[in-house]
Amino acid sequence: MEQREIMQRSVGILTEALEMRRRLRADPDADVGRSGAVAQLLEEMLPRIQLPADASAREVADIVTEKLGPAIVQIASALTFAFVQLAEIHDEGRTDVSSADVLRSISLHYEKGGER
């Protein structure tokens, strides 16, 4: 999966979470079922791992780290990037731009093939 798609999907997850939070603020009893977007992203990005039957605990840890590490770093980087963008707007005290606006802007940037 390309970094562009990972970024857009991460922004989608954050946008969904933001909307769920807003709905709960408006109605604490609202049914805000999750879409499963996080689970789906992990399912698509994390490779299947086959472990030797006789692998030691250390070997298992090394194999898992080697196989899962790159995907986890990509996902964490995308979420961190979006968080930093949101935090910068907040810290600047900007009231003319909402969190949803920032997330939309990030998504559009990556939809057009932009890089960080």
C-alpha positions as CSV (number, residue, x, y, z in Angstrom):
1,M,0.0,0.0,0.0
2,E,1.4,3.4,-1.0
3,Q,2.1,6.1,1.6
4,R,-0.5,8.3,-0.1
5,E,-3.3,5.7,0.5
6,I,-2.1,5.1,4.1
7,M,-2.3,8.8,4.8
8,Q,-5.7,9.2,3.3
9,R,-7.0,6.2,5.2
10,S,-5.5,7.4,8.5
11,V,-7.2,10.8,8.0
12,G,-10.4,8.9,7.3
13,I,-10.1,7.1,10.6
14,L,-9.4,10.4,12.5
15,T,-12.3,12.1,10.7
16,E,-14.6,9.2,11.7
17,A,-13.4,9.4,15.3
18,L,-14.0,13.2,15.3
19,E,-17.5,12.8,14.1
20,M,-18.2,10.0,16.6
21,R,-17.0,12.3,19.4
22,R,-19.2,15.2,18.2
23,R,-22.2,13.0,18.0
24,L,-21.6,11.7,21.5
25,R,-21.2,15.3,22.8
26,A,-24.6,16.2,21.3
27,D,-26.2,13.0,22.5
28,P,-24.4,10.9,25.1
29,D,-26.8,8.0,24.4
30,A,-26.2,8.0,20.6
31,D,-25.3,4.8,19.0
32,V,-22.0,5.4,17.4
33,G,-21.0,2.0,16.1
34,R,-17.5,1.8,14.6
35,S,-17.0,1.1,11.0
36,G,-14.0,-1.2,11.5
37,A,-11.7,1.1,9.5
38,V,-8.8,0.6,11.8
39,A,-9.1,-3.2,11.8
40,Q,-9.5,-3.2,8.0
41,L,-6.3,-1.0,7.6
42,L,-4.4,-3.3,9.8
43,E,-5.7,-6.4,8.0
44,E,-4.6,-5.0,4.7
45,M,-1.2,-3.7,5.8
46,L,0.1,-6.3,8.2
47,P,1.7,-9.3,6.6
48,R,0.9,-12.9,7.6
49,I,3.7,-14.4,9.6
50,Q,4.7,-18.0,9.6
51,L,6.8,-19.0,12.5
52,P,9.0,-22.1,12.7
53,A,7.5,-24.7,15.1
54,D,10.8,-24.8,17.0
55,A,11.4,-21.1,17.2
56,S,12.6,-19.7,20.5
57,A,10.8,-16.8,22.1
58,R,13.7,-14.5,21.0
59,E,13.5,-15.8,17.4
60,V,9.7,-15.2,17.4
61,A,10.2,-11.7,18.7
62,D,12.8,-11.0,16.0
63,I,10.7,-12.4,13.2
64,V,7.6,-10.5,14.3
65,T,9.5,-7.2,14.7
66,E,11.1,-7.7,11.2
67,K,7.8,-8.5,9.5
68,L,5.5,-6.1,11.2
69,G,7.8,-3.2,12.0
70,P,7.7,-1.4,8.6
71,A,3.9,-1.4,8.4
72,I,3.5,-0.2,11.9
73,V,6.0,2.6,11.3
74,Q,4.0,3.7,8.2
75,I,0.7,3.8,10.0
76,A,2.2,5.6,13.1
77,S,3.9,8.1,10.8
78,A,0.6,8.9,9.0
79,L,-1.3,9.3,12.3
80,T,1.6,11.4,13.8
81,F,1.7,13.7,10.7
82,A,-2.1,14.3,11.0
83,F,-1.8,14.9,14.7
84,V,1.0,17.4,14.3
85,Q,-1.0,19.3,11.6
86,L,-3.9,19.5,14.0
87,A,-1.7,20.5,16.9
88,E,-0.1,23.3,15.0
89,I,-3.4,24.9,14.1
90,H,-4.6,24.6,17.7
91,D,-1.3,26.0,19.1
92,E,-1.6,29.0,16.7
93,G,-5.0,29.7,18.2
94,R,-6.7,29.7,14.8
95,T,-10.4,29.8,15.0
96,D,-11.0,30.2,11.3
97,V,-10.1,26.5,10.7
98,S,-11.8,23.5,12.2
99,S,-10.3,20.1,12.9
100,A,-12.4,18.7,10.1
101,D,-11.1,21.4,7.8
102,V,-7.5,20.4,8.6
103,L,-8.2,16.7,8.0
104,R,-10.0,17.5,4.8
105,S,-7.0,19.6,3.6
106,I,-4.6,16.8,4.4
107,S,-6.7,14.3,2.5
108,L,-7.1,16.5,-0.5
109,H,-3.3,17.1,-0.6
110,Y,-2.7,13.4,-0.7
111,E,-5.5,12.7,-3.1
112,K,-3.6,15.0,-5.6
113,G,-0.5,12.9,-5.1
114,G,1.2,15.3,-2.6
115,E,4.0,14.3,-0.3
116,R,4.8,15.5,3.1
